[in-house]
Amino acid sequence: MSMDTTFPGNSLMYRAITSPALHHLAYALIIAFEAATGLALAWGAIALWRVRRASAADFAAAKLWTAIGGLLGFLVWFVGFLVIAGEWFAMWQSAHWNAQEAAFRFVVMIVLVVLFVLQPEEKG
């Protein structure tokens, strides 16, 4: 957020946030959203495991927490890291703090898992 490792003479430096309190708040929010993502996805996996032999309707209803976890993960890694950090704070310019490739991998895996899980179930 301080943009101290971006290109020299960067015209976007007016966007930098140098307040340690705001840095700590941002880190706390990232950690909270990551934890919420993990908990929601874990709860979704447990919910799906519990109804694995139930009806298609029960199984479909148990997918809710997977969708919630996927949404939270998308918010963290796509909106938070790729959009806000990557573009607003020019993280792509940093050789030290560029987490865009890792964030992209997270986004792709989350989207693929959620798309797979949310496929309609066959009646039966």
Order of alpha helices (4+ residues) and beta strands (2+ residues): alpha-alpha-alpha-alpha
